[in-house]
Amino acid sequence: MGEMSTLQFGVIGALFLSVASSVSIVICNKALMSNLGFPFATTLTSWHLMVTFCTLHAAQRLNFFESKSTDTRTVILFGLLNGISIGLLNLSLGFNSIGFYQMTKLAIIPFTVLLETIFLKKQFSQKIKFSLFLLLIGVGIASVTDLQLNLVGTIVSILAIITTCVGQILTNTIQKRLNVSSTQLLYQSAPFQAAILFVSGPLVDQFLTKQNVFAHKYSPLVLLFIALSCLIAVAVNFSTFLVIGKTSPVTYQVLGHLKTCLVLGFGYTLLHDPFTERNIIGILIAVWGMGLYSYFCTQESKKKQLADASMVSQIKDKDTTPLLSAKSMGHQDKESQETKISTKDSAV
């Protein structure tokens, strides 16, 4: 019970850190890009990852965690895949309308469910699917506005969905298969994610913004917000790997849509963004779906724990029964032998 309580507190802490850091970085980046005129999102992400790696390297040298040797080829491919998925998501936003980009992000959940069902043989109950459906409907109502389709944008979005889903599923499976912690995996893969974005980031940003990141005028305020964004990103990247490792890729995506609802709410209250009845209705439906998802997951988790405990109990009973039987038989044989001796003595 003590280990289970510790695990639950660990999951809750990871979820809270993920939500708090993600909402913080969205607000920080919105101020940086919208108010201070720094639109280079992909290049900024590469800086995030490099600062994350440097922070983890310092933590490892100070013995906060132990570096573990892993399958280098797997980690390199994993890091490159995650870097590509980030670039494709940013390109998707550049090629498509905001509404279609939001639809792309919504499609990640059903596609993840599909991939896990086909390749990992994972079963999702009808209740879980219903709660996810409600969540997607709510977020769609709250955030999706215009839907403008084009061929190139659609292809880029499909590639972004595939790479993002596969990357998040691998985040969970690699941690379990290689027996590494979220911190160890992030430490191993962050340099490769940063490397591919260092190379592609300026090109992607120049294509999207028609501006050169190296020719931008960096004021002290811009540098301050970039530094703040990089520091928050350390918590974002760490909590992402932590949440996926402790829960599942689908739960992480559900959490991501909770962040979307919170960002919409904070945008209205703090930044005075436009807010309509449609946004309110969508957020309420989404929160309802998230609540049902959490409740159904908790119920299924408890049933699984009870089933596992019952199975362990049956195995223990099965293991101890022969011993008891043997002792009983031995005791009976001893009594029988004593009876025979006594009978023999009486006959004499």
Secondary structure as GFF3:
##gff-version 3
##sequence-region A 1 348
A	DSSP	alpha_helix	2	30	.	.	.	ID=ss1
A	DSSP	pi_helix	31	35	.	.	.	ID=ss2
A	DSSP	alpha_helix	41	61	.	.	.	ID=ss3
A	DSSP	alpha_helix	72	95	.	.	.	ID=ss4
A	DSSP	alpha_helix	98	106	.	.	.	ID=ss5
A	DSSP	alpha_helix	108	119	.	.	.	ID=ss6
A	DSSP	alpha_helix	126	143	.	.	.	ID=ss7
A	DSSP	alpha_helix	151	177	.	.	.	ID=ss8
A	DSSP	alpha_helix	182	209	.	.	.	ID=ss9
A	DSSP	three_ten_helix	213	215	.	.	.	ID=ss10
A	DSSP	alpha_helix	220	246	.	.	.	ID=ss11
A	DSSP	alpha_helix	249	269	.	.	.	ID=ss12
A	DSSP	alpha_helix	277	347	.	.	.	ID=ss13
###
